[in-house]
Amino acid sequence: MAKVGQERIEEIENPELAQERMKQLYEAKGYPSDWIDKRLRGVAIRQNLTNEWKSRGIMKQKDFSILTAEISRATFGITPNEYKKHKKLPQKSKINLRDHMTDLELIFTMLGEKVTTEISKKEKPRGMNENKKVATRGENVAGKTRKETEKEIGKSVISKKNYLKKRTILFTELKTAKKITN
């Protein structure tokens, strides 16, 4: 426990250590390194957006969820819950949808969130209604770009692909390894 506590203190002093630990966790789960890079960049972009929302008066978890759903709807045409169903992810679990997105899904999520952050910084919306309008506008940029991309590549960016099988295999292997060592 003391070692873990010391590691977290070191991560507070040097956030790159926390990012490296996060990268190692994703590697251990079997994710490819180029996907991990996108996922970590997406975490940073999301954090910037939530910080921006906080500075604009958004404080309740429910409001963050509403704005996030608005962003998803404008980018992909579906809410996060609908997206989880599409990917056949457990609905009531704490599984993070973004951990099951493909490269393109992550890229479009990042694009919309970054554009939303930039519009918000420029216009300084106050309260839920104004922030919701900004979120929709930012994500409409990502949604339009996604549709153009789909025309060019001839297929939907919205994928049913998830990483559940990899995770199940990994956790089964870890449980087996633990039994052998005990």
Secondary structure, 3 states (H helix, E strand, C coil): CHHHHHHHHHHHHCHHHHHHHHHHHHHHCCCCHHHHHHHHHHHHHHHHHHHHHHHCCCCCHHHHHHHHHHHHHHHHCCCHHHHHHHCCCCCCCCCCHHHHCCHHHHHHHHHHHHHHHHHHHHHCCCHHHHHHHHHHHHHHHHHHHHHHHHHHHCCCCCCCCCCHHHHHHHHHHHHHHHHHHC
